[in-house]
Amino acid sequence: MGKENETSSTAVLSISMVEGEADFVHVIGSNDDATMKKNHTQKSKDRDDNVTTPATSTSSSPALLPTESPLDVDFERLNANHDLDVTSPPSLPVPVALPPATATLPATITTSSNDDNNEASSRWMAPPSAKSLRTHNPIRAIVDPIMVANSIKSERRIDGKDLISLALGDPTAYGNLPPCPAILSAIARAIRIQPLPNSDNNNSTTKNNNTTAGYVNACGTIEARSAIARHHSFIPSRSSINSANIGSSDSADVDGESFVPSEHLSKEDVDAVESPSGSSSLGTVSPMDVIVANGASGALELALTALLDEDSILLVPRPGFPLYQVIAESHGATVMQYDLLPDKSWECDLEYMERIIIKHQKQQEGEGRGKSKVIRGILVNNPSNPTGAVYAQTHLMEIVKLATKYRVPIVADEIYGDMTFGGKVFHPMADVAARLGYEVPIITASGLGKQYLVPGWRLGWIVFQDNIHGSIRQVQEGAQRLAQVVLGASHLAQVAIPAVLAPTSTSLEEEEEEDKSQDGNDCVTMMLSSSSSTALWKAALYSTMEKQATLLCGLLDQCRGLRVIFPEGAMYAMVRIEVDKFDDLVVDDVSFMKLLLEEENIVVLPGCAFGLGGGAKTKDNGTNGNDDARSSYYVFRVVFCAPEHILRTASKRIASFCLRHKSTDLDWKHACFG
């Protein structure tokens, strides 16, 4: 591509989720007419000679041309702006630089004033929607250019170091953690019982309820929703409803004293407390309160779309999963971040959160309702991505009390559920709210992907657990209408939900009978034989996860200049970078990640990818009225799902990296002053 084109074009980067795959494109700039006319013929030839992916194909995007080298990307500029908030779902390839939300694109683009050039003068482009312009992911501007540059260098690596990713939040990525056998069994059985062509079943006048090939209710199958409702239900005692001050104990025993846990509810128990209209009474969930979605991400999209408008605000954690901000801002809503405190086990900074709420409520009172933005929800992620924190019941109660005081609904992202270790107990937010009198409505998002190791099956749901005032009834109805747009998750995949959340003795007996009729050498049959041991399988999985977390975190904590904040659940841990113990090349989390990838071929995610652009907030910050004060507390996130030998290899390389980049100034100070 000509030099004049390079200087007049805007670099745009698009990366797929598959490591190593990337497309580099340039958007044609506003070259003068003479330059366009001079280079038009050569550009057309370049387009014919270059092979592009469908996402950047010149046939589908005539204004896009491949560049000669990805190194044209200005990495220094991108790294200088790595404190941008994270705002885009990881599944969509998104450009590094996007127009602002107010940008408008012309319906036609004239590339030459010469009428002789018919092709150039007829070139045109349809403008994108405002929502698409608001949907962007600054994390791509930080991570993707570094990843792509490294992929090119990796082709010429002579050290023999294979790429090791400790960044991808997919527990199945390395193949050492297989999916739950009960789920595989349920799907295999559903496929086997499908009616065959010209079979006797097709001549029957009765409806075949076993087929999973047809459409399903937009909110999910009744079997799946019933299983989810039962899973999220409990029966509170009268004393727990009327009590506003439950003890501070965080043990599972407290649950047993005031509640009948969902796993102990019989169908008769649920039916007894469910009203004839289908709505649930306090403490129980009706199938009508459940919507099955395409993964927990799809569930969050559905819930937040029903909750937020352009004049609304959503409070989200920092550091936190970027998707919350992506969804909110795509709808024109505003996101306000509340801090998680690393030296308090990543608990929510409730004082800061309250100051945010008070500030906006005063603005609303002063400017008048309808003129200022309204806080519509507080999003709480427990267990947490990226911190691995699991909140104590007492802390969750304080969050509920704050939401009660200011009448703000809580959106609880609980996709990791009871994936905890170290003796920690997971407490659902809805259960905690019930203990405090059902004053705050809870919208819970969860799913099977992470707890049962089927993230690619996209099985998630939202559960609406309203308060005694029915405050989110219209929001729930709105979500049900929105669900009709996408018609829910796969019918076949939904078969897995009751198989693990509410297995019946009948289904297990039928499963065993079918297993006996299969070939004894069939590996699928061997796998199905253990499907009734879901609880034992989960216990073994969590034990393995805990061992791997202990191994990786223990080894990293021994590395010079690193301090691990040990996780309590989920699949992640945060590692603090003591920048003063490194040389001048390591100045923050992005430079650490970039150098580690270049030198050791290991991928981690910097803290700024989760909103920590200037470091984490500590106890000593936020004083003197400066709520945004930050220390140089840089971190990166690791995932500990890889096999042990890979975790050991990664730890060894990271240790070597830390020694290689140790601060000579620090050594000199120690030598002189001790």
MOVENTA-V20088 format. One record per backbone hydrogen bond with DSSP energy under -0.5 kcal/mol. NH is the residue of the N-H (numbers start at 1). CO is the residue of the C=O. Records with the same first field share a line. If there is no record, write none. Layout:
NH = CO ; CO
//
This chain:
6 = 2
7 = 3
8 = 4
9 = 5 ; 6
10 = 27
11 = 9
12 = 25
14 = 23
16 = 21
21 = 18
22 = 20
23 = 14
25 = 12
26 = 65
27 = 10
28 = 26 ; 63
31 = 29
36 = 32
37 = 33
38 = 34
39 = 35
40 = 36
43 = 39
44 = 40
45 = 41
46 = 42
47 = 43
48 = 44
49 = 45
50 = 46
52 = 50
56 = 53
57 = 54
61 = 57
64 = 61
65 = 26
67 = 24
72 = 69
73 = 70
75 = 73
78 = 74
79 = 75
80 = 76
81 = 77 ; 78
82 = 79
84 = 81
92 = 89
98 = 96
103 = 100
109 = 123
111 = 109 ; 120
115 = 113
117 = 114
118 = 116
121 = 117
122 = 118
123 = 120
125 = 107
133 = 129
134 = 130
135 = 131
136 = 87 ; 134
138 = 85
140 = 137
141 = 137 ; 138
142 = 138 ; 139
143 = 139
144 = 140
145 = 140
147 = 143
148 = 144
149 = 145
150 = 146
151 = 147
152 = 148
153 = 149
154 = 150
155 = 151 ; 152
156 = 153
157 = 154
162 = 160
164 = 601
166 = 164 ; 603
170 = 168
171 = 169
173 = 170
175 = 172
178 = 176
180 = 452
183 = 180
184 = 180
185 = 181
186 = 182
187 = 183
188 = 184
189 = 185
190 = 186
191 = 187
192 = 188
193 = 189
194 = 191
199 = 196
202 = 199
203 = 200
204 = 201
209 = 207
220 = 217
225 = 221
226 = 222
227 = 223
228 = 224
229 = 225
230 = 226
231 = 227
232 = 228
233 = 230
234 = 283
235 = 260
236 = 234
237 = 258
241 = 237
242 = 238
243 = 239
254 = 251
255 = 251
256 = 252
257 = 253
258 = 254
259 = 255
260 = 235
261 = 259
264 = 261
265 = 262
270 = 266
271 = 267
272 = 268
273 = 269
274 = 270 ; 271
275 = 279
278 = 275
281 = 273
284 = 281
288 = 278
289 = 286
290 = 287
291 = 462
292 = 219
293 = 460
295 = 293 ; 458
298 = 294
299 = 295
300 = 296
301 = 297
302 = 298
303 = 299
304 = 300
305 = 301
306 = 302
307 = 303
308 = 304
312 = 309
313 = 374
314 = 334
315 = 377
316 = 314 ; 336
318 = 338
319 = 610
320 = 610
321 = 385
324 = 321
325 = 322
326 = 322
327 = 323
328 = 324
329 = 325
330 = 326
331 = 327 ; 328
332 = 329
333 = 328
334 = 312
336 = 314
338 = 316
340 = 318
341 = 347
342 = 340 ; 617
344 = 341
345 = 342
346 = 341
347 = 341 ; 344
349 = 339
350 = 348
353 = 349
354 = 350
355 = 351
356 = 352
357 = 353
358 = 354
359 = 355
360 = 356
361 = 357
362 = 358
363 = 359
364 = 360
365 = 361
366 = 362
367 = 363
368 = 364
371 = 368
372 = 368
374 = 311
376 = 313 ; 374
377 = 313
378 = 409
379 = 315
380 = 378 ; 411
382 = 380 ; 413
383 = 389
384 = 389
388 = 384
396 = 392
397 = 393
398 = 394
399 = 395
400 = 396
401 = 397
402 = 398
403 = 399
404 = 400
405 = 401
406 = 402
407 = 403 ; 404
408 = 403
409 = 376
410 = 441
411 = 378
412 = 410 ; 443
413 = 380 ; 411
414 = 412 ; 445
417 = 414
419 = 416
420 = 418
421 = 568
424 = 421
428 = 426
432 = 428
433 = 429
434 = 430
435 = 431
436 = 432
437 = 434
438 = 433
442 = 465
443 = 410
444 = 442 ; 463
445 = 412
446 = 461
448 = 459
449 = 459
452 = 448
454 = 449
455 = 449
457 = 454
458 = 455
460 = 293 ; 458
461 = 446
462 = 291
463 = 444
464 = 289
465 = 442 ; 463
466 = 464
468 = 438
470 = 467
473 = 470
476 = 472
477 = 473
478 = 474
479 = 475
480 = 476
481 = 477
482 = 478
483 = 479
484 = 480 ; 481
485 = 482
486 = 482 ; 483
487 = 483
488 = 483
494 = 490
495 = 491 ; 492
496 = 493
497 = 494
498 = 494
499 = 495
500 = 496 ; 497
501 = 497
502 = 498
508 = 504
509 = 505
510 = 506
511 = 507
512 = 508
513 = 509
514 = 510
515 = 511
516 = 512
517 = 513
518 = 515
522 = 519
526 = 522
527 = 523
528 = 524
529 = 525
530 = 527
531 = 528
533 = 530
537 = 533
538 = 534
539 = 535
540 = 536
541 = 537
542 = 538
543 = 539
544 = 540
545 = 541
546 = 542
547 = 543
548 = 544
549 = 545
550 = 546
551 = 547
552 = 548
553 = 549
554 = 550
555 = 551
556 = 552
557 = 553
558 = 554 ; 555
559 = 556
562 = 559
563 = 576
565 = 574
566 = 564
568 = 388
569 = 388
570 = 419
572 = 569
573 = 638
574 = 387 ; 565
575 = 636
576 = 563
577 = 634
578 = 561 ; 576
579 = 577
581 = 578
582 = 579
583 = 661
586 = 583
587 = 585
592 = 588
593 = 589
594 = 590
595 = 591
596 = 592
597 = 593
598 = 594
599 = 595
600 = 596
601 = 596 ; 597
602 = 596
603 = 164
604 = 602
605 = 637
606 = 604
607 = 635
609 = 606
610 = 607
611 = 608
612 = 607
613 = 611
615 = 612
616 = 633
621 = 618
626 = 623
627 = 625
629 = 626
631 = 616
633 = 631
634 = 577 ; 632
636 = 575
637 = 605
638 = 573
639 = 166
640 = 571
646 = 643
647 = 643
648 = 644
649 = 645
650 = 646
651 = 647
652 = 648
653 = 649
654 = 650
655 = 651
656 = 652
657 = 653
658 = 654
659 = 655
660 = 656
661 = 657
662 = 659
663 = 581
664 = 662
667 = 663
668 = 664
669 = 665
670 = 666
671 = 667
672 = 668
673 = 669
674 = 670
//
